[in-house]
């Protein structure tokens, strides 16, 4: 009875909140960009973006397919122990697949690491295999002088330390130039990350629109003249992000299928420029770095360069060179042979 009387005179319960007097104000949200780490860039770029995927494969596959020569003094040879090693670097990969992996790591991470595996007593002259290691698993260990004294490679919680002592360091670190980092390189994919995010966001919006039966959530109606249409320049802005991605990787947009002046003559010229400006410099840099690194195993004083005469995309350049040399009456036979890359002949110091 007493409990009933107490409940009768008790004040009614009222729901309250500590934030009842809080007024929430929201401003426009900021853009969210992809984090600049290898895994995220590789996933959002190479794996999820068709433009990035094709650009990386186009550069990497062409670098992997480049024919190499060894230049030693005034001699140029197409047979050399190092070229044999590059042709079959390890039991799991051929030369093209190996160089493709090295190049792809450079383009996606800005860094590429190659491990030299020696046989027997692990002497420099016993190098038998080369392996391309994943850059996100490698860590540079700087020494007292600031230069790398070792590299640490971590897989499944286990870390292997590669000391850089000895006549042949076990790790070759290839890095693209980075103005703000002493040890790690700047990847083209990182430079193109904003364009990649923009391109991916547009693709996701289009997919969401299709999932909604192509019905937008709203409509903006412009009551202008009846003949008002978008100009060619306004339509072209839709491909800006894709063109920026192609620019970062050094690939002409038309080679990636981006709309433009896609005539046959322009395609031929774009392919030639692509090899001259992107493929050959990168392939030559990798070849020279390998020669410098492995000089303790294969001898000093040689370079590994690309045999441009065997690149089909540059056949027009070779034809033009041969025509100019043939039509030069003031050059001797040996001078003409030197201009096209041949050794001199006995008695060739005469005009034809």
C-alpha positions, 0 to 999 in steps of 0.5 A: 500500500505504501509503495502505491501511494509513493508512486502516486505522488512521484513526479513523472519520468522525463527523458533527458540528454546531456547534449540537448542544448548542443547545436551541431553545425556541419560544413562541406566535407573534405575530399578523401584521398588514397593513403600513399602506401604501397599496398593501397596504391597498388590496390586502388591503382594497378588492381582497380583502375584500368588506365593505371593497369594498362599503363604499367603493363605497357611500360613493363612488358616493353622493357621486359621485351627489349633486346640487350647488348654488352658494350665493352670498350669499342666492342659491342657483343650480343653474347655475354655471361651477364646476358645469359643470366638475364635471359634465365635469372632464376628457375621460376622466371624467364628474362622478360618476366623478371624485367617486367616485375622489376619495372612494375615495382618501380612504377608502382612503388618507386623502388625495386629490389633485386637479390643476387644468389651465389652458389658455393662459397657465395663468392662474387664470381659465383652469382647464379640467380637473380630475384625481384623482391617485393618493395613493401617488404623491404626496409633500408637500414642506414649506416653511420654515414647515412648510406644503406649498410643493410636491407631487411626483408620481412615475410610472415613475421620473419626478417632476413637481413642482407648486409651490404658488405663485401665485393658484391652487395647482395641487394641492388636497390633501384629507386626513382628520384625523390626530392624529399627522401634520401633512401626511397624513390617517388613512384609515378603512381603516387604522383598520379594518385589524385587523378586515380582517385578522381577517375575511380570516383567517377567510375563508382558514381557511374556504377551506382547510377546504373544500379539505380536504373540510371535514375539520378537522385535529382535533376538540374534543368537549364532553361536556355536556348533550344540549340544549347549543347555541350561544346567539344571542350566540355566533353573533353574535360571528362577524360582529363583524369585519364590523361593525367594518369597517362602523363605520369607514366609517360604513355601517350594517351592514344596508346591507352585508348583515351579518345583523341586524334587516333589516326594511324599516322599519329599512333605510329608517331606516339608509339615511336615517342613512347619508346624513345622517351619512356621505354629505352631510357628506363630499360637502359637505366636498369641495364646499366645499374645491373652491369655496375652492380655485377661488375665484381662478378663479370669484370669491370669496364662494360655496360648493358644497353638496349639494341635499338636496331632490333626494336620494331617500333623504331624501324622508321628511324632506322630506315631514315638513318640508312637513307641519310647515310647512303645519300652522303657522298662525302663519307667513306665506307668505314664512316658510314659503317660506324654511323650505323653501328658496324665495325670498320672494314679493311680498305674501307677508308675510301669514298664510294 
